[in-house]
Amino acid sequence: MRLDAPPPGWSVAADVVVVGSGVAGLTAALRCAAAGLATVVVTKARLDDGSTRWAQGGIAAALGDGDTPEQHLADTLVAGAGLCDEEAVRLLVTEGPGAVHRLIATGAHFDTSPDTGEIELTREGGHHRRRIAHAGGDATGAEISRALVDAVRSAGLRTIENALVLDLLTDADGRTAGVSLHVMGEGQHDGVGAVHAPAVVLATGGMGQIFAATTNPAVSTGDGVALALRAGAEVSDLEFVQFHPTVLFLGTDAEGQQPLVSEAVRGEGAHLVDASGTRFMLGEHELAELAPRDIVAKAIMRRMREHDADHMYLDARHFGAEMWAHRFPTILAACRANGFDPVTEPIPVAPAAHYASGGVRTDPYGRTTVPGLYACGEVACTGVHGANRLASNSLLEGLVFAERIAADIAADAAREPLAAGAPVTPAAATVLPLTDPGARVRIQRIMSVGAGVLRSADSLREAARALDAIRAEADAIPETAPTSETAPTSGTAPATETAPATETAPATGTDTAPKPAVPGVDAWETTNLLCVARVLTAAALRRDETRGCHWREDRPDRDDREWRRHLVIRLDPGRSVVAHRTDSTAFPPTSSREHQS
């Protein structure tokens, strides 16, 4: 399957193309380039515009005195609610400290103690020890992004910014041969083009924009997961969407990216309270406000129901003005910009979509089920997070598995020079009808109501029905003219992108038939959102239990006998969801090569 798009009008060649410029993508790119591989980075906006720079709390690793990878392992397994792949977690926690030190060597500066010069460590939810390294108080992601972007530019890596990846290119044997992409705006390349490479690393980040309210930036539209599904790759655990418990509440009608109030605020002693000032996490869990995120989010939702309220409060007035300004300057500024002062009043908070624990299924070296296609970071499902991600493990996962991917590609290149096969379009390839960009808000609202924090069989079936209706609308509209007629000739700049169908002038005469969505960024993104939303909803409906951040009101109990295993999903040629359960919490190999690693 592939998106309806003009054929590439320009191309570049590389050994490796990395799609995404967060911690995972830039780490993979730097390590591949250091191994002598010709590496191209493709990113949807600017190099520093991904989710990484929004990460506030920090990066978790066993760096402190008395802490060990085994203790980090134990906390991760508990947070994952029985569904973590233990061997994947062991790789994460044992290789994590070294990966953090290599990040520091790349140029990242973490906050240090003025007395000892050692890295300052804090606690977050689910951690029994202080093991979260932070930077700029609450601007860890921004500092990591700065360091990696500087390193990429210093190394002279080729980058293509403002580029939406479209589809995976494959050769006659079904191996990866690169990607097609659309570059927005003017530059060295613009319009639809291709990067030909025998290795593609997906590091496209999350899919939070499938919900009406999320902490994710606007670029997080599930493009990598949708591309992988169209290419025939397997995905797993998409039903486990983490809803961050403490997102600044801006009203019931607030949509789009919402300000996050980091878990580190609770790690430093803030309390969750209701409107009467009563702490309600006491007695809910031994760690109270520092329980794993799924437990805190559920407790907030229950308290909201009991009090017929649309939000709770986070009280950190006891920090004082100096601590707020020094330790949490970003959050303080965001609160004040929205009319709240955490120094003098409790902060209104409510859960919102935050992180995808599932994604494109990979092995310990980031290899997917499509030869030559890798994935790391939030777009991937390594098995590390299980049913609920432990706080601040996401940046670490991006680092560790990006390095493992680069090592695997470099080892392949050492055995045999990398060479991309000629891209071919299979005779049976399906060109997908594009979804009207006007459906984007409908998709987001459908998902928030039917597949949000609280779910049930009824809500998920209704969501699935509504999503299928949107797909049917696109399928029912006949194509007018092949998009290849508007494609640029090779080596020339394409014409200016056509506006989406919803913005075109009305038809004249008696022709009132609906028009197909015009190929373009808005239509491609909306088509990706619909694809991912449909698969997530199907997975959530099939998982007939409550586990981690998947909360089924109609099935409130955890069922280890039937469901302590993963759902593995792919799309068949008719775009129907095909799912099966694994035999255990460990993933089966993605290829025969995994047995040999």
C-alpha positions in Angstrom: 0.0 0.0 0.0 1.1 3.5 -0.6 -0.2 7.1 -0.4 -1.6 8.8 -3.4 1.3 11.1 -4.3 3.2 12.3 -7.4 6.2 10.2 -8.3 9.6 11.5 -7.0 11.0 14.4 -9.1 14.4 14.3 -7.5 16.5 11.9 -5.6 19.7 11.6 -3.4 21.6 8.5 -2.5 23.0 7.4 0.9 23.9 4.3 2.9 21.4 5.2 5.6 18.5 7.5 5.8 17.3 8.5 9.3 13.7 9.8 9.5 13.4 12.0 12.5 15.6 14.4 14.5 14.9 13.7 18.1 17.3 12.0 20.5 16.8 8.6 18.8 17.2 9.9 15.2 20.1 12.2 15.7 22.0 9.6 17.9 21.5 6.9 15.2 22.7 9.4 12.5 25.8 10.5 14.4 26.8 6.9 15.2 26.2 5.8 11.6 28.2 8.7 10.3 31.0 8.0 12.8 31.2 4.4 11.3 31.9 5.9 7.9 28.4 5.4 6.5 26.9 8.1 4.2 24.0 9.3 6.3 21.1 11.6 5.5 18.7 12.9 8.1 15.1 13.7 7.0 13.0 15.7 9.5 9.4 17.0 9.3 10.2 20.5 10.5 13.4 22.0 11.7 16.1 19.7 13.3 15.1 20.8 16.8 11.3 20.7 16.4 10.6 17.1 17.5 9.2 15.8 20.8 12.6 15.5 22.4 12.9 19.2 23.1 9.6 19.2 25.0 10.8 16.6 27.5 11.0 18.3 30.8 11.8 15.8 33.6 15.0 14.2 32.5 16.7 10.9 31.5 16.7 7.9 33.8 19.8 5.8 34.4 21.5 4.1 37.3 24.1 6.9 37.8 23.9 7.5 41.5 25.7 6.0 44.5 24.0 2.8 45.6 21.8 2.6 42.5 22.2 -0.3 40.1 20.9 -1.5 36.8 19.1 -4.3 38.6 17.1 -1.8 40.7 16.3 0.2 37.6 15.2 -3.1 36.0 12.9 -3.9 38.9 11.2 -0.5 38.8 10.7 -0.7 35.0 9.2 -4.2 35.2 6.7 -3.1 37.9 5.6 0.0 35.9 5.2 -2.1 32.8 2.4 -4.1 34.5 3.7 -7.5 33.7 4.1 -7.0 29.9 7.7 -5.8 29.6 10.1 -7.9 27.6 12.6 -8.5 30.4 15.6 -9.0 28.1 14.9 -5.7 26.3 14.7 -4.0 29.6 18.0 -5.5 30.8 19.7 -4.1 27.7 18.2 -0.7 28.4 19.3 -0.5 32.0 22.8 -2.1 31.6 23.8 -0.1 28.5 22.0 3.1 29.7 24.6 4.6 32.0 27.3 4.3 29.3 24.9 5.8 26.7 24.3 8.8 29.0 28.0 9.4 29.4 28.5 9.3 25.6 25.7 11.8 25.3 27.6 14.1 27.8 30.7 13.6 25.7 28.7 14.7 22.6 28.1 18.0 24.4 25.0 17.7 26.6 25.3 19.5 29.9 23.3 18.2 32.8 22.6 20.0 36.1 25.3 19.4 38.6 25.7 19.9 42.4 27.5 23.2 43.2 29.2 21.4 46.1 30.4 18.1 44.5 30.2 18.8 40.8 28.3 15.5 40.4 25.2 15.2 38.2 22.1 16.1 40.2 19.5 13.4 40.3 15.8 13.6 41.1 12.9 11.1 41.5 9.9 10.6 39.4 6.9 8.3 39.5 7.6 4.6 39.8 11.3 5.1 40.7 12.4 4.0 44.2 15.7 6.0 43.9 16.9 9.3 42.6 18.1 8.4 39.1 16.7 11.2 36.8 19.4 13.4 35.4 18.0 16.8 34.3 19.2 20.0 32.6 18.2 23.6 32.9 16.0 22.6 35.8 13.1 21.3 33.7 14.5 21.8 30.1 16.3 18.5 29.7 14.9 17.7 26.2 15.8 21.1 24.9 19.4 20.7 26.1 19.8 17.2 24.7 18.3 18.5 21.4 20.7 21.4 21.3 23.7 19.2 21.9 22.8 16.7 19.2 21.8 19.3 16.6 25.1 21.0 17.2 27.0 17.8 16.8 25.1 16.9 13.6 25.9 20.3 12.1 29.5 20.1 13.2 29.9 16.7 11.6 28.5 18.1 8.4 25.7 15.5 8.0 23.4 16.0 5.1 20.0 17.0 6.4 16.6 17.6 4.6 14.4 19.7 6.8 10.6 20.5 6.5 10.1 17.1 4.8 7.2 14.8 5.4 8.1 11.1 4.8 5.5 9.4 2.6 6.3 5.8 1.9 9.0 3.1 2.1 10.7 2.2 -1.2 11.5 -1.4 -1.7 13.4 -3.4 -4.4 12.3 -6.5 -6.3 13.1 -8.7 -3.4 11.1 -6.7 -0.9 14.1 -5.2 0.8 14.3 -1.6 1.8 15.5 0.8 -0.9 14.8 4.2 0.7 11.9 6.5 1.2 9.8 8.9 -0.7 9.2 12.3 0.9 7.7 15.7 0.3 9.7 18.8 1.1 7.7 21.8 2.1 8.8 25.3 1.0 11.9 26.4 -0.9 15.3 25.0 -0.6 17.8 22.8 -2.3 15.0 20.3 -2.9 11.3 20.8 -2.8 8.2 18.9 -3.8 8.1 15.0 -3.8 11.5 13.3 -4.0 13.3 10.2 -2.8 16.3 9.2 -0.7 17.6 5.9 -2.0 19.3 3.9 0.8 19.5 0.2 1.8 18.9 1.0 5.4 16.0 3.2 6.7 15.8 4.2 10.4 12.4 5.4 11.5 12.7 7.8 14.4 9.5 9.8 13.7 8.3 10.1 17.3 4.8 9.7 18.6 1.2 9.9 17.5 -0.4 12.0 20.2 -2.2 14.2 17.6 -4.7 11.4 17.1 -6.3 12.8 20.3 -7.9 16.2 20.7 -5.7 17.1 23.7 -2.1 16.0 23.9 1.3 17.1 25.2 2.8 16.1 21.8 3.8 18.8 19.2 1.8 19.3 16.0 4.3 17.1 14.1 3.4 14.0 16.0 0.8 12.5 13.6 1.9 8.9 13.6 3.6 9.1 10.2 6.2 6.4 11.0 3.7 3.8 12.3 1.4 4.5 9.3 4.3 4.2 6.8 5.4 0.9 8.5 1.9 -0.5 8.3 1.6 0.3 4.6 5.0 -1.3 4.0 3.8 -4.6 5.6 5.6 -4.3 8.9 4.1 -5.5 12.2 3.2 -3.2 15.0 2.5 -4.1 18.6 1.0 -2.7 21.9 -0.6 0.3 20.2 -3.5 0.1 22.8 -1.1 1.3 25.5 -1.2 5.0 25.2 0.1 6.7 28.3 -2.0 9.7 29.5 0.2 11.9 31.6 -1.6 12.5 34.9 -0.6 16.2 35.3 -1.2 18.3 32.2 -2.1 21.9 32.8 -5.9 22.1 32.6 -7.0 24.9 30.2 -10.7 24.0 30.0 -12.8 21.2 28.7 -12.7 22.6 25.2 -8.9 22.9 25.0 -7.5 21.1 22.1 -4.1 20.6 20.5 -0.8 20.6 22.3 -1.2 21.3 26.0 1.4 22.3 28.6 2.9 19.5 30.6 3.6 19.7 34.3 6.5 17.4 34.7 6.4 14.4 37.0 9.6 15.8 38.5 7.4 18.4 40.3 5.9 15.6 42.3 9.3 14.0 42.6 10.4 17.2 44.5 7.4 16.9 46.8 4.3 18.4 45.2 0.9 17.0 46.3 -2.2 16.0 44.3 -5.3 17.4 45.9 -8.9 17.9 45.2 -10.9 21.2 45.3 -11.1 20.9 49.1 -7.3 20.5 49.4 -7.5 16.8 50.4 -4.5 14.6 49.2 -6.1 11.6 47.5 -3.1 9.6 46.5 -2.3 8.6 50.1 -3.5 5.0 50.5 -3.8 4.5 46.7 -0.2 3.3 46.4 2.9 2.9 48.6 4.6 5.7 46.6 1.5 8.0 46.8 2.0 10.8 44.2 5.1 9.0 42.9 3.2 5.8 41.9 3.5 4.8 38.2 1.7 7.1 35.8 -1.2 4.7 35.0 -2.1 4.4 38.7 -1.9 8.2 39.2 -4.0 8.9 36.1 -6.7 6.4 37.1 -6.8 7.9 40.7 -7.3 11.4 39.2 -10.0 10.2 36.9 -11.8 8.4 39.8 -11.6 11.4 42.0 -12.9 13.6 39.2 -15.9 11.3 38.8 -16.6 11.2 42.5 -16.6 15.0 42.7 -18.2 15.6 39.3 -15.1 17.7 38.5 -13.2 18.2 35.2 -9.8 18.5 36.9 -7.8 18.1 40.1 -4.9 20.2 41.5 -1.2 19.9 42.0 -0.1 21.9 45.1 3.5 23.0 45.2 3.2 26.3 47.0 5.5 25.1 49.7 8.4 25.1 47.1 8.6 28.9 47.3 9.4 31.4 44.6 13.1 30.7 44.5 12.8 26.9 44.0 10.2 27.4 41.3 12.4 29.8 39.4 15.5 27.7 39.7 14.2 24.2 39.4 11.2 24.5 37.2 11.5 27.8 35.2 9.8 26.4 32.0 6.8 25.1 33.9 6.5 28.3 35.9 6.5 30.4 32.8 3.9 28.2 31.1 1.6 28.4 34.1 1.9 32.1 34.4 1.4 32.6 30.6 -2.0 30.8 31.1 -3.0 32.8 34.1 -1.9 30.6 37.0 0.9 31.2 39.5 2.1 28.0 41.2 4.0 30.0 43.8 0.7 31.2 45.3 -2.0 28.8 44.1 -2.5 25.1 43.3 -2.1 24.2 39.6 -5.2 22.8 37.8 -4.3 19.5 36.1 -6.0 16.6 34.3 -4.7 13.7 32.2 -4.0 14.1 28.5 -2.4 11.9 25.8 1.3 11.8 26.2 3.3 8.8 25.0 2.8 5.7 22.8 4.2 2.7 24.7 3.7 0.6 21.5 4.7 1.1 17.9 6.6 -0.7 15.1 7.7 -4.0 16.4 11.5 -4.4 16.6 14.2 -6.8 17.8 17.1 -5.9 20.2 18.9 -4.2 17.2 15.9 -2.2 16.1 15.2 -4.4 13.1 11.5 -4.5 12.0 9.8 -7.3 10.1 10.7 -5.6 6.8 14.3 -6.2 5.8 16.4 -3.1 6.0 13.8 -1.1 7.9 14.7 -0.1 11.5 12.8 1.8 14.2 13.8 3.4 17.5 12.4 5.9 19.9 8.7 6.4 20.5 7.8 5.1 17.0 9.2 1.7 18.0 8.0 -1.1 20.2 11.1 -2.7 21.7 9.2 -4.4 24.5 10.9 -2.1 27.1 7.8 -0.2 28.2 5.3 -3.0 28.4 1.8 -1.8 29.3 3.0 1.5 30.9 6.3 3.4 30.4 8.3 4.2 33.5 8.9 7.9 33.8 12.0 9.2 32.0 12.8 5.9 30.3 11.9 7.3 26.9 15.0 9.4 26.3 17.1 6.5 27.5 15.4 4.1 25.2 16.1 6.4 22.2 19.7 6.6 23.1 20.4 2.9 23.7 18.5 1.4 20.8 19.7 4.1 18.4 23.3 3.1 19.2 22.4 -0.6 18.7 20.8 0.1 15.3 23.9 2.0 14.2 26.2 -0.9 15.4 24.0 -3.4 13.4 24.1 -1.4 10.2 27.9 -0.8 10.6 28.4 -4.5 11.1 26.4 -5.3 7.9 28.5 -2.8 6.0 31.7 -4.4 7.3 30.6 -7.8 6.0 29.5 -6.5 2.7 29.3 -3.0 1.1 25.8 -1.5 1.5 24.0 -1.0 -1.8 20.3 -0.1 -2.4 18.4 -2.1 -4.9 16.4 -0.3 -7.6 13.0 0.7 -6.1 10.1 -1.0 -7.7 6.4 -0.6 -7.4 4.7 -4.0 -6.9 2.1 -4.7 -9.5 -0.5 -5.4 -6.8 0.3 -2.2 -4.8 -2.8 -0.3 -3.6 -2.9 3.4 -3.9 -4.8 4.6 -0.9 -7.6 7.2 -1.3 -6.6 10.2 0.8 -8.7 11.4 3.7 -10.2 14.9 3.6 -8.1 17.1 5.9 -11.4 18.4 7.3 -11.8 15.1 9.0 -8.7 15.6 11.2 -10.6 17.3 14.1 -13.4 14.6 13.8 -10.8 11.8 14.2 -9.2 13.5 17.2 -12.6 14.0 19.0 -13.7 10.4 18.1 -10.5 9.1 19.7 -10.7 11.2 22.8 -14.3 10.2 23.5 -14.0 6.5 22.5 -10.4 5.5 23.1 -9.2 8.0 25.7 -8.2 7.4 29.3 -11.5 5.5 30.0 -12.6 2.9 27.5 -15.2 0.3 27.1 -16.3 -2.2 24.4 -19.2 0.1 23.6 -17.1 3.3 23.3 -14.5 1.5 21.3 -17.0 0.0 18.9 -18.6 3.4 18.4 -15.2 4.9 17.7 -14.4 2.1 15.2 -17.7 2.7 13.5 -17.1 6.4 13.2 -13.6 5.9 11.9 -14.7 3.4 9.4 -17.3 5.9 8.2 -14.6 8.5 7.5 -12.6 5.9 5.6 -15.7 4.9 3.6 -16.2 8.6 2.6 -12.7 8.7 1.0 -13.2 5.3 -0.6 -16.5 6.3 -2.1 -15.1 9.4 -3.9 -14.0 8.5 -7.5 -10.5 9.7 -8.5 -10.6 12.5 -11.1 -7.1 12.5 -12.7 -3.9 10.6 -11.9 -1.6 12.6 -9.7 1.4 11.7 -11.9 0.3 14.3 -14.4 1.2 17.0 -11.9 4.6 15.5 -11.0 7.7 17.4 -11.7 10.2 16.1 -14.2 13.4 14.7 -12.8 15.8 17.4 -11.6 13.4 20.3 -11.7 11.5 22.0 -9.0 7.8 20.9 -8.8 4.9 23.3 -9.1 3.5 24.9 -6.0 1.6 22.5 -3.8 -2.1 22.4 -4.6 -4.4 23.5 -1.7 -6.5 20.8 0.0 -9.8 20.0 -1.5 -11.7 21.7 1.3 -10.1 25.0 0.3 -10.8 24.9 -3.5 -13.4 26.9 -5.2 -16.9 25.4 -5.4 -17.8 23.4 -8.5 -19.7 25.3 -11.2 -22.9 24.2 -12.9 -24.7 21.2 -11.6 -21.7 19.2 -10.6 -22.0 18.9 -6.8 -20.3 15.5 -6.4 -17.7 15.5 -3.6 -14.1 15.9 -4.8 -11.3 13.6 -3.7 -8.7 15.1 -1.3 -5.8 16.6 -3.2 -2.4 15.1 -2.5 -0.6 17.4 0.0 0.7 17.6 3.5 -2.7 18.1 5.2 -4.3 15.1 3.4 -1.3 12.8 3.9 -1.1 13.6 7.6 -4.9 13.1 8.1 -4.7 9.8 6.2 -1.9 8.7 8.6 -3.9 9.8 11.6 -6.9 7.7 10.4 -4.7 4.7 9.8 -3.2 4.7 13.2 -6.4 5.5 15.0 -8.2 2.5 13.4 -5.4 0.1 14.4 -5.2 1.5 17.9 -9.0 1.2 18.4 -9.0 -2.4 17.1 -6.2 -3.3 19.5 -7.9 -1.7 22.4 -11.2 -3.4 21.7 -9.5 -6.8 21.4 -7.5 -6.5 24.6 -10.4 -7.6 26.9 -8.9 -6.5 30.2 -7.4 -3.5 32.1 -3.7 -3.4 32.2 -1.3 -0.5 32.7 -2.5 2.5 30.8 -5.2 0.5 28.9 -8.2 1.0 31.1 -11.4 -0.9 30.2 -14.3 0.2 32.3 -16.2 -2.9 31.3 -13.3 -5.2 32.1 -11.7 -3.6 35.2 -9.5 -6.5 36.2 -6.1 -7.6 34.9 -6.2 -11.1 33.3 -2.7 -12.6 33.3 -3.8 -16.0 32.1 -5.3 -14.7 28.8 -3.5 -11.4 28.3 0.0 -11.4 29.7 1.2 -11.3 26.1 1.4 -8.8 23.3 -0.9 -8.1 20.4 0.9 -8.1 17.1 -0.9 -6.4 14.2 -0.5 -5.8 10.5 -2.7 -4.6 7.7 -3.9 -7.0 5.0 -4.1 -5.7 1.4 -7.7 -4.7 2.0 -6.6 -2.5 4.9 -8.3 -4.8 7.4 -6.5 -5.3 10.8 -5.0 -8.7 11.2 -4.0 -9.4 14.8 -2.5 -12.3 16.8 -1.3 -12.8 20.3 2.3 -13.7 21.3 2.9 -16.8 23.4 4.6 -14.8 26.2 5.8 -11.3 27.1 8.9 -11.9 24.9 8.5 -10.9 21.2 9.1 -13.6 18.5 12.1 -12.8 16.2 11.5 -10.2 13.5 13.7 -12.3 11.1 16.0 -15.3 11.0 18.9 -12.9 11.6 17.8 -12.3 15.2 18.5 -16.0 16.1 22.1 -15.4 14.9 22.7 -12.2 16.9 
